[in-house]
Structure formats: C-alpha cells, structure tokens
Amino acid sequence: LARVLIRVDNRPFSTCRLSAFIRSILGFILFSTSYCVVNTGIYYKFVRPLRQEERELLERELIEADRAGFTVNLK
C-alpha cells in the first residue's frame, strides 16, 4: 500500500490562495504606484526646472521694464 502525502500549500501569494480578483487589485495598485513615482520623478527632473527658468526670465523682464520706465496697467 502506497501512501500519497499531499503537502499543504502555505505560501501566501500562490495562485491557489488568491483569487484572480485579488491578484488584479494588487497588480493595479503596483501599476498605479509605479506610475505616480515615475511621473513625480519626471516632474522634479524636467518640468519644475523649466517652469522655474521661465519664472526667472519673466521676473528679469519685468525688472528691466520697470527700470526703463514702463508700467503695466491692469484694468
């Protein structure tokens, strides 16, 4: 008589333990997190310095216009 031993699967993230719905939720969370991290990195590396440079250029132009005697009338 041969005994067949069935090993109990105790791994928490195996396909036997998680349904497809839970795995898709975890996948979406992982995708969303990576998307946000990449967008934040791109913003701080490229977009923010460009906006700061444009702001400084505008400030310099306004200072030069003020020194030249021009006024800005907002009505």
Phi and psi in degrees as GROMACS dihedral restraints (atoms count N, CA, C in turn):
[ dihedral_restraints ]
;  ai    aj    ak    al  type     phi  dphi    fc
    3     4     5     6     1   -96.2    20    10
    4     5     6     7     1   133.7    20    10
    6     7     8     9     1   -94.5    20    10
    7     8     9    10     1   134.8    20    10
    9    10    11    12     1  -107.9    20    10
   10    11    12    13     1   115.4    20    10
   12    13    14    15     1   -97.7    20    10
   13    14    15    16     1   126.3    20    10
   15    16    17    18     1  -101.6    20    10
   16    17    18    19     1   120.1    20    10
   18    19    20    21     1   -80.2    20    10
   19    20    21    22     1   132.3    20    10
   21    22    23    24     1   -76.7    20    10
   22    23    24    25     1   131.4    20    10
   24    25    26    27     1   -86.0    20    10
   25    26    27    28     1   108.8    20    10
   27    28    29    30     1  -101.4    20    10
   28    29    30    31     1     6.0    20    10
   30    31    32    33     1   -71.3    20    10
   31    32    33    34     1   131.5    20    10
   33    34    35    36     1   -72.4    20    10
   34    35    36    37     1   -28.5    20    10
   36    37    38    39     1  -114.1    20    10
   37    38    39    40     1    33.4    20    10
   39    40    41    42     1   -83.5    20    10
   40    41    42    43     1   162.2    20    10
   42    43    44    45     1   -67.6    20    10
   43    44    45    46     1   -20.7    20    10
   45    46    47    48     1   -73.8    20    10
   46    47    48    49     1   -29.8    20    10
   48    49    50    51     1   -88.7    20    10
   49    50    51    52     1   -35.8    20    10
   51    52    53    54     1  -104.6    20    10
   52    53    54    55     1   138.6    20    10
   54    55    56    57     1   -79.3    20    10
   55    56    57    58     1   166.9    20    10
   57    58    59    60     1   -63.2    20    10
   58    59    60    61     1   -31.8    20    10
   60    61    62    63     1   -64.4    20    10
   61    62    63    64     1   -46.1    20    10
   63    64    65    66     1   -65.3    20    10
   64    65    66    67     1   -41.2    20    10
   66    67    68    69     1   -64.1    20    10
   67    68    69    70     1   -37.3    20    10
   69    70    71    72     1   -68.8    20    10
   70    71    72    73     1   -35.8    20    10
   72    73    74    75     1   -63.8    20    10
   73    74    75    76     1   -45.8    20    10
   75    76    77    78     1   -62.7    20    10
   76    77    78    79     1   -39.1    20    10
   78    79    80    81     1   -63.8    20    10
   79    80    81    82     1   -41.6    20    10
   81    82    83    84     1   -65.4    20    10
   82    83    84    85     1   -40.3    20    10
   84    85    86    87     1   -63.3    20    10
   85    86    87    88     1   -42.6    20    10
   87    88    89    90     1   -63.4    20    10
   88    89    90    91     1   -43.5    20    10
   90    91    92    93     1   -63.1    20    10
   91    92    93    94     1   -46.0    20    10
   93    94    95    96     1   -62.3    20    10
   94    95    96    97     1   -41.7    20    10
   96    97    98    99     1   -64.2    20    10
   97    98    99   100     1   -45.2    20    10
   99   100   101   102     1   -66.0    20    10
  100   101   102   103     1   -36.6    20    10
  102   103   104   105     1   -62.5    20    10
  103   104   105   106     1   -45.7    20    10
  105   106   107   108     1   -65.3    20    10
  106   107   108   109     1   -40.5    20    10
  108   109   110   111     1   -64.5    20    10
  109   110   111   112     1   -43.4    20    10
  111   112   113   114     1   -65.8    20    10
  112   113   114   115     1   -44.0    20    10
  114   115   116   117     1   -64.0    20    10
  115   116   117   118     1   -38.7    20    10
  117   118   119   120     1   -64.4    20    10
  118   119   120   121     1   -42.5    20    10
  120   121   122   123     1   -62.7    20    10
  121   122   123   124     1   -43.5    20    10
  123   124   125   126     1   -63.7    20    10
  124   125   126   127     1   -41.5    20    10
  126   127   128   129     1   -61.0    20    10
  127   128   129   130     1   -49.9    20    10
  129   130   131   132     1   -72.2    20    10
  130   131   132   133     1   -24.4    20    10
  132   133   134   135     1   -86.4    20    10
  133   134   135   136     1   -36.7    20    10
  135   136   137   138     1  -120.9    20    10
  136   137   138   139     1   -50.4    20    10
  138   139   140   141     1   -72.5    20    10
  139   140   141   142     1   -46.3    20    10
  141   142   143   144     1   -60.8    20    10
  142   143   144   145     1   -45.9    20    10
  144   145   146   147     1   -62.1    20    10
  145   146   147   148     1   -35.3    20    10
  147   148   149   150     1   -65.8    20    10
  148   149   150   151     1   -44.0    20    10
  150   151   152   153     1   -64.8    20    10
  151   152   153   154     1   -38.6    20    10
  153   154   155   156     1   -66.2    20    10
  154   155   156   157     1   -39.5    20    10
  156   157   158   159     1   -64.9    20    10
  157   158   159   160     1   -41.5    20    10
  159   160   161   162     1   -63.9    20    10
  160   161   162   163     1   -39.5    20    10
  162   163   164   165     1   -64.0    20    10
  163   164   165   166     1   -43.8    20    10
  165   166   167   168     1   -65.4    20    10
  166   167   168   169     1   -37.8    20    10
  168   169   170   171     1   -63.7    20    10
  169   170   171   172     1   -43.4    20    10
  171   172   173   174     1   -63.5    20    10
  172   173   174   175     1   -41.4    20    10
  174   175   176   177     1   -62.5    20    10
  175   176   177   178     1   -41.9    20    10
  177   178   179   180     1   -63.4    20    10
  178   179   180   181     1   -41.3    20    10
  180   181   182   183     1   -65.1    20    10
  181   182   183   184     1   -39.2    20    10
  183   184   185   186     1   -67.5    20    10
  184   185   186   187     1   -38.2    20    10
  186   187   188   189     1   -65.3    20    10
  187   188   189   190     1   -42.9    20    10
  189   190   191   192     1   -64.0    20    10
  190   191   192   193     1   -40.1    20    10
  192   193   194   195     1   -66.7    20    10
  193   194   195   196     1   -36.2    20    10
  195   196   197   198     1   -66.7    20    10
  196   197   198   199     1   -41.3    20    10
  198   199   200   201     1   -67.3    20    10
  199   200   201   202     1   -30.7    20    10
  201   202   203   204     1   -80.3    20    10
  202   203   204   205     1   -11.1    20    10
  204   205   206   207     1   102.1    20    10
  205   206   207   208     1     6.9    20    10
  207   208   209   210     1   -81.8    20    10
  208   209   210   211     1   147.3    20    10
  210   211   212   213     1  -123.2    20    10
  211   212   213   214     1   151.8    20    10
  213   214   215   216     1  -108.1    20    10
  214   215   216   217     1   118.9    20    10
  216   217   218   219     1  -103.7    20    10
  217   218   219   220     1   115.9    20    10
  219   220   221   222     1  -104.1    20    10
  220   221   222   223     1   116.7    20    10
